[in-house]
């Protein structure tokens, strides 16, 4: 199995804090986003996953794994999240890619990869795939004033 080097370019849709990407290493990317409470209990953001190889040159590409971690403030669990999922759209059809399936007391763990088929068609220009992230914050959990920074570790395999 071969892993691609990927980069994520976040685009702000409704960031209650900041969105940011960390340089890729070892064929994966770490993407960070700060979740804060605002007018509602939901948040969303868009990320563009860009690979350095044209996907038309491979027979198949899959999401090998997506890991979620609460990184700041230190010691934070993921219990503030009621839900988190990611989807992508192709020709007007939405496809769910991953969803949250962790114990709320955990501070990190793998997301449930729901789409195990070939993701190559979602790289519409051969290099870039747009992922829409949607989350729900538990209204009973008090977030720290600066919010909670989460890290998503995304690996695409061929």
Protein Blocks (a to p, Z undefined) as FASTA:
>chain_A
ZZdddddddddfbdcbdcdddddeehiacddddddddfblbdcdddddddfbdfklpfbd
cdfbacdddfbdghiafklpmbdcddddeehiacdfbdcdddfkbcbdcdddfblcdfkl
mmmnopaccddddddddfkbccdfkopaddddddddZZ
